[in-house]
Amino acid sequence: MNILIVGGLATNGSRLKQFHNRGCRLTYLSTWYFVEALWDFQDGTLIYEHFSDEDELMGGNNFENRVDELIKRDKIDLIYCILNHGDRSNEFTKRLIEMQLNIPIIRHYKEHLCKFDELERQVLLETDAQIYENTESYHYFKEQYGVGDNYLIALGDPPQYVTFVPEKMPPLLSDKDGEIHVVSFTSNNNCFGKGADYGRYAIEEIVEVLLVSDIHVHLYGNIPEQCVPLYDDLANRFPAYLHIHGFVDSRTTCKIVGQYDWGLIYSHPKKLWGFLEKEKWHFNRLNSPGKMAQYIAANVPFFLKRGIYNFMERTLIENGFGFIFDDYDDLIKHLRDRRTWRYYRENLKLYKHRFSMEAQADKMLNFFKTVKDRRTNVQLFR
């Protein structure tokens, strides 16, 4: 199958290597503002195009001609539009719909805000089929716009195990010192700027509770500037237990976090709920941050506070990958329960492949084929 991928892959392009490994020919037309990290496609397995000019993307006369040329040149069978919030791909998808092409368009909604948007409504209702991040996200759009039933549930950016997960994981630090080690992230690991995503990654309250309980905390990413004085104070008070490591390349994240006993999923303290825009807060309840998939891939049980992420709570409970805590006494009790920790580790080894890009690619390509065949059959009987 020849697939035209449009939208913004950001740093997650490697997952689409699995389409190529299954015999697909890939053309990627980027609508992203930034230079993208397409490490795994330097061997020529991806044909890369880019709409760098705003006028060309949004209203230029050359748009239709250029898309037509790509479709004919690469004999495209299907268009796969993936959304990273802010990549302009809704505008792009709408223009593709208006071209009334004879090939199916599938919309993958990975990230979104939770507020009514007419452009979003048109894109979701007028594409041939949709892919949603999880069942919770689908039900949101069903209620908001009345989206149809021709959809698939697939994770947006799980790690590609063949690239990101080492055959042999590193030894646990706790095997060396007999103490508990927790890992987490203080900012989006790909963001630059100390103020990035403060509300999303404000975990300082939980960090202090862990340190007071003599539990090691390992932090990666930038420290939000609002939190620098607090973390400086914590580092002075708990020099043996607070470890601030800086950025980690996403290609080595699984190897690094695999040293630790537990993964902390960041959450919003109540004091920050007013800081966040309502639509972003609602989306975060539906979201499945990439760190969850990385913890799973690295066999690291994880935990989160109840009532923050609906989808992740369900994933964690249904698969036995970790625990949800209600208060800090409950949290510390769970972290020190090594018997249950071993149970979570075994579950991760048994079921983690379900959350790999390899597994997602299989069901996505089957879905692509079904949508393509349905469009072909409709055209034959017109």
Order of alpha helices (4+ residues) and beta strands (2+ residues): beta-alpha-beta-beta-alpha-alpha-beta-alpha-beta-alpha-beta-alpha-beta-alpha-alpha-beta-alpha-beta-alpha-beta-alpha-beta-alpha-alpha-beta-alpha-beta-alpha-alpha-alpha
